[in-house]
């Protein structure tokens, strides 16, 4: 069960947070950021 309050973060914000926490690496961050921003 998550105790965090529901957030209104954008997908990019969530991606940046995961990268900052070390959950994803630079390549995955870049790939997902491109996908989310629509620039492949």
C-alpha positions in Angstrom: 0.0 0.0 0.0 1.3 3.4 -1.0 1.2 6.1 1.6 2.1 8.9 -0.8 -0.7 11.3 -1.6 -2.0 11.2 -5.2 0.2 13.4 -7.3 -0.4 15.3 -10.5 3.1 14.9 -11.8 3.6 14.7 -15.5 5.1 11.6 -17.0 8.3 13.5 -17.6 8.4 14.5 -13.9 8.0 10.9 -12.9 10.7 9.8 -15.3 13.1 12.4 -14.0 12.3 11.3 -10.4 13.0 7.6 -11.3 16.3 8.6 -13.0 17.3 10.6 -10.0 16.6 7.7 -7.6 18.7 5.4 -9.8 15.7 3.2 -10.8 16.6 3.6 -14.5 19.9 4.3 -16.3 20.8 7.1 -18.6 19.9 5.2 -21.8 16.5 4.2 -20.5 15.9 7.7 -19.4 16.8 9.2 -22.8 14.8 6.6 -24.7 11.7 7.1 -22.5 12.0 10.9 -22.6 12.1 10.8 -26.4 9.1 8.5 -26.5 7.1 10.8 -24.1 8.0 13.9 -25.9 7.1 12.4 -29.3 10.6 12.8 -30.8 11.8 9.4 -31.9 
